[in-house]
Every structure is written in structure tokens, then in C-alpha cells.
Amino acid sequence: MAEEQVVISVADDQVGDMATVVDALRRAGLRVAEVLDSVGVVTGTVDGDALDSLSTVPGVAEVERSREFHLD
């Protein structure tokens, strides 16, 4: 499957332990691009067939596909 860009929201009660959540996301197949500790957000890319596994990582509140918009 194609690679997907994702934005992951970390549960409020897990923001203080972002390193653990990010490590678990990496083990689930996420290639981390950026970690925004202060707002509990992680961005990165994942193979499409591993996308569903990200939402099962403990501490993950939501996984969204990143959208790109082009204005011409």
C-alpha cells in the first residue's frame, strides 16, 4: 500500500509521557517527522497497511490522515 502522512493526537493523560507513546508508535511502523510535546501531537508517515495499528497504541487518542491543499 501507499505511504500515508498522519497526524496523531496523544491522550491528555499521556502527554506527560510522550517519549513512551512515540516509542510505541515507532514500533507500530510510524516514521516520526515531528513531536510537538506541548500540544500532544506527533506527525509522520506510515505504510498504508500499518495505518490501523497506530490507533491501537496505548496513549493514542486519534489518528488522522494529513491532507494537502493546493491553491492555484
Secondary structure, DSSP 8 states (H G I E B T S, - for coil): --EEEEEEEE-GGGGGGHHHHHHHHHHTT-EEEEEEGGGTEEEEEEEGGGHHHHTTSTTEEEEEE-------
